[in-house]
Amino acid sequence: MSLLPPFHLAIQVRDLGEARRFYGEMLGFPEGRSAAMWVDFDCYGHQLVCHLNPNLGRRGKIENHCNPVDRHSVPVPHFGVVLGLGDWGSLAGRLRDQDADFLIPPDYRFVGEPGEQATLFIADPSGNVLEFKGFKDRSRLFQAG
């Protein structure tokens, strides 16, 4: 698989300190540049930028809805990274060790199908939902069943 160019994603958060604790400390994403209203993180080589939205308020959250996927009700919108199984297992272990509040705990879906994958879902304090997938063979990412 060829090296993909880094992806840039900007999201809104209610508090930059919370974002730093969640993305920097909990997930272990190195912090990059920042200013008074934003901070960026290295999300497995991709640029994730958290922009402060004061209109969310101290307890405000991004609204989501859910769609059925395999055996789970998957929150939408969400974003994340496709990892190899080793990196996915390390992240899942890190989150378990920190007693993360999983929306969908670490699990496998599409078992026995070409798209078989490990997956987990968590939300940041502002309600942004993240999915991390693990593939044994990432070349099968788009392969139909």
C-alpha positions in Angstrom: 0.0 0.0 0.0 1.5 3.4 -0.9 1.9 6.1 1.6 -1.2 8.3 1.7 -0.9 12.1 2.0 -1.9 13.4 5.4 -5.5 14.3 5.9 -6.6 17.5 7.5 -9.7 17.7 9.7 -11.0 20.6 11.7 -13.6 20.1 14.4 -15.3 22.3 17.0 -14.8 21.8 20.7 -16.3 23.5 23.7 -13.0 23.8 25.7 -9.4 23.7 24.5 -8.2 22.4 27.8 -10.6 19.4 27.6 -9.5 18.8 24.0 -5.8 18.8 25.1 -6.5 16.3 27.9 -8.6 14.0 25.6 -6.6 14.1 22.4 -3.1 14.8 23.9 -3.2 12.8 27.2 -5.9 10.2 26.7 -5.3 9.3 23.1 -1.6 10.2 23.1 -1.7 12.5 20.0 1.3 14.9 20.0 0.3 18.5 20.1 1.4 20.7 17.2 0.8 24.4 16.6 -1.8 26.3 18.6 -3.3 29.8 19.2 -5.9 31.2 21.5 -8.8 29.7 19.6 -7.4 26.4 18.2 -4.9 23.6 18.7 -3.7 20.9 16.3 -2.7 17.3 17.0 -0.8 14.7 15.1 -3.4 11.9 14.7 -1.3 9.1 13.3 0.3 11.4 10.8 -2.9 13.3 10.0 -3.6 16.9 11.1 -6.6 17.1 13.5 -7.4 20.7 14.5 -9.7 21.5 17.4 -11.3 24.9 17.1 -13.0 26.5 20.1 -16.7 27.2 19.6 -17.8 29.2 22.6 -21.4 28.9 21.4 -21.4 25.2 22.5 -21.2 26.3 26.1 -19.3 24.6 29.0 -21.6 21.5 28.9 -22.7 21.7 25.2 -22.2 18.7 22.9 -22.2 18.1 19.1 -25.4 16.4 18.1 -25.3 12.9 16.5 -27.7 10.3 15.3 -27.2 6.6 14.8 -27.4 4.1 11.9 -27.3 0.3 12.2 -24.0 -1.3 11.1 -23.5 -5.0 11.6 -24.7 -5.6 15.3 -24.2 -2.0 16.5 -25.9 1.4 16.4 -23.2 3.6 14.9 -23.1 7.3 15.8 -23.0 9.7 12.8 -21.0 11.9 12.1 -17.8 10.3 13.2 -14.2 10.2 12.1 -11.2 8.1 12.8 -8.2 6.2 11.6 -7.7 2.8 10.0 -4.8 1.1 11.8 -3.0 -2.2 11.6 -4.2 -4.7 14.2 -1.2 -4.2 16.4 -1.6 -0.5 16.7 -5.3 -0.9 17.1 -4.8 -3.3 20.0 -2.3 -1.0 21.6 -4.8 1.9 21.4 -7.7 -0.2 22.7 -5.5 -1.3 25.6 -4.5 2.3 26.4 -8.2 3.3 26.4 -9.2 0.4 28.6 -6.4 1.2 31.1 -7.8 4.7 31.3 -11.4 3.4 31.8 -12.5 5.2 28.6 -16.3 5.5 28.2 -16.7 3.6 25.0 -19.8 4.3 22.9 -19.1 0.9 21.2 -16.4 -1.1 23.1 -13.6 -2.8 21.2 -15.1 -5.5 19.1 -14.9 -7.3 15.7 -17.4 -6.9 12.9 -18.0 -8.4 9.5 -16.3 -11.5 10.9 -15.4 -13.9 8.1 -16.1 -11.3 5.4 -13.5 -9.4 3.3 -14.1 -6.3 5.4 -13.5 -8.0 8.7 -12.2 -5.4 11.2 -11.6 -4.6 14.8 -13.4 -1.4 15.8 -14.1 0.8 18.8 -16.0 4.1 19.2 -15.4 6.9 21.7 -16.5 10.5 22.0 -14.6 13.5 23.1 -16.0 15.7 25.8 -17.6 18.0 23.2 -19.5 15.0 21.6 -17.2 14.5 18.5 -17.3 10.7 17.9 -14.2 8.8 16.8 -13.9 5.3 15.4 -10.7 3.5 15.3 -10.5 0.4 13.0 -7.9 -2.3 12.9 -7.3 -4.4 9.8 -5.0 -7.4 9.5 -4.8 -6.6 5.8 -5.6 -2.9 5.0 -5.6 -3.7 1.3 -9.1 -5.1 2.0 -10.4 -1.8 3.3 -12.7 -1.2 0.2 -13.2 -4.8 -0.8 -16.9 -5.7 -1.2 -18.2 -9.0 0.4 
